[in-house]
Amino acid sequence: MIQLTPEIKEESYRRKLFNVKAFGSLDKSGLSYGSIERRLLMKEFPTGEKVYIQYPGKETVRQNKPRPWDFRPKLMTVDGEWLKDLSFEDIWDDLYSLKDTNIDMTYIATIFFRIAFMLDSKLTTRKLKYEDIDSNGNIIGTGEIEFTWYEYNLPQTILDGIHISPSILRECSLLPYLAYNDYLAQNEDCKYYYRDVIENGGKWDGKVGRQNTLLTHMSVIAFIEGHYKFTEIVAMFRRSFGVAPLAQKYWEAVTGGRVAK
């Protein structure tokens, strides 16, 4: 069972902060959203999928308070097709689609919790290939950079409890799909750290971003599993402006006893 001790919380914050600064420091010279963007290959999976991050993102050019560190994950399927850019609503729909299967949702909830607090992330240094693409998606340059970050790396003991057909998760396997979610959450950390610290000169508490995003995924699972009423989860989204992090008192139930409340 996972117990969020002060030491684990401190290490989680340290890893999140390290990653925020690593991804925020990616060189964007000569790049511009919608004109020339860079696709950085983070990992190619044994199942054939490839997960990238692409930057700069659309929030780098918005008129009101741009977010220069914004990026988005990209996933290429085994057929060489690009998965559509998923919104959080798309992911919640995907989770809801699992309700009539025999998949143990407590494993999925546990994984989201572990990713939220970066419990399994390992410090990694690797040379990553990139492609620069123009507004039509044509590759106009290639190269390689050395990058150091805490990379998500789930324990096999957790993964062994889940058997999901790729056809269920938008034609991609579970690990690439989870990696996509990890980088989506990473971008949230980058955006909110930039807002709170760089833009506003304040302090980032580490909850706004990755943590709240993935605990919201857990709340959707809690609703699917009957722990929340529909009106309760709607009220949570209203109160928290589009997120609904799972209340700590439900952690143990929603994860099948793998996380202490």
Salt bridges, closest charged atoms under 4 A:
GLU11 OE2 - ARG14 NH2 2.74
GLU11 OE2 - ARG15 NE 2.89
GLU37 OE1 - ARG72 NH2 2.95
GLU59 OE1 - ARG62 NH1 3.61
GLU59 OE2 - LYS191 NZ 3.01
ASP85 OD2 - ARG72 NE 3.37
ASP85 OD1 - LYS74 NZ 2.95
ASP90 OD2 - LYS84 NZ 3.23
ASP90 OD1 - ARG170 NH2 3.99
ASP94 OD2 - ARG170 NE 2.86
ASP100 OD2 - LYS99 NZ 3.13
ASP120 OD2 - ARG114 NE 2.73
GLU131 OE1 - ARG39 NH2 2.82
ASP132 OD1 - ARG38 NE 2.69
GLU151 OE2 - ARG126 NH2 3.01
ASP182 OD1 - ARG210 NH1 2.85
GLU188 OE2 - LYS191 NZ 3.15
ASP189 OD2 - ARG210 NE 3.62
ASP196 OD1 - ARG195 NE 2.79
GLU199 OE2 - ARG67 NH1 3.06
